[in-house]
Amino acid sequence: MAGDNNTTSIADFEKSLDELEQLVRNLEQGELSLEQSLSAFERGVKLTRECQQALKSAEQRVEQLVQAPDGSLETRPFSADDSD
């Protein structure tokens, strides 16, 4: 189902973000060898790109959801009462 795919994408994003945060902590500690640091940096760049793509995709989905029939974007303040 499409909903299952969206849930998977969100879970993948969260997992990638968690891994990226751990890589940054490891690099900041300064205890990795040069080779380990380079590998961590390379992995971090890959994860950053994946996260950016996931955010771009989410932004496009939001825009589709708020697009008015005339093609313009409907904007309104967010309300906790919005349950649609």
N, C-alpha and C positions, 0 to 999 in steps of 0.2 A: 504494500500500500504506500501511497505518497507520504502519509503521515509518519510511517515507520522510517522512511528514508530521511525525512526531516529530523526526526529524533536521533537517528544515527549520525547525521551531519553535526548536530549540536553536540552529541557525545564525543565525536571525533575532534571537534573544535576544542572542547574543554580538555580533553586528554592531551592534545598538542600544546595547548597553552600551559598546562601543568608541567609538561616535559620541558618546555622552553624556559619556564621560571626556574626549574631545577638546574638546567644547564647554566643559566646566568649565575645562580648561587655558586655552583661549582667553579665557574670561571672567576668569580669575584674573590673566592677564597685563595686563589693563587697557588694551590697545591698540585695542580695538574702539570704533567710534563708538557713540553712544547707540542709533541705529537698529539697528546690527548686534548690539549687546548685547541689545536687546529681542527681535530675531529669534532669536538663539541661546537666550535664556531660554525663549521660546515653544516652540522645537523641543525643548529639554531637558525641559520639562514633558510634552510629548507622548511623548517617549522613555521618561521615567520611568513614565508610566502604562502604556505597552506592556510594559515590563519587569516592573512589579508584576503585571500580568495574567498574563504568562507564568509568573512564579513561583507565583502562586496556582493556576494550572492544573497545574503540576508537583506542587505540594503535594497537590492533589486526586488526581492519578494515584498518588502514593506511598501515600496513605491507602487507595485502592482495592486496591493491591497487598498491603497488610499487614492488611487487614480479615479478621477471623476469621469462620467460618461463622455464628456467633451475632450478628454485627453489631458486636461490640466490636473494638477495634484490638489486634492482636497487637504487642507491643513486645518487642524483644530487642536486646541490644547488637550493634552491627555487628561483623562478623568478616571478616577478609580471606579466610577460607575460604568465605564465602558467595558462591557463583558462580551462583545461581539467577536 
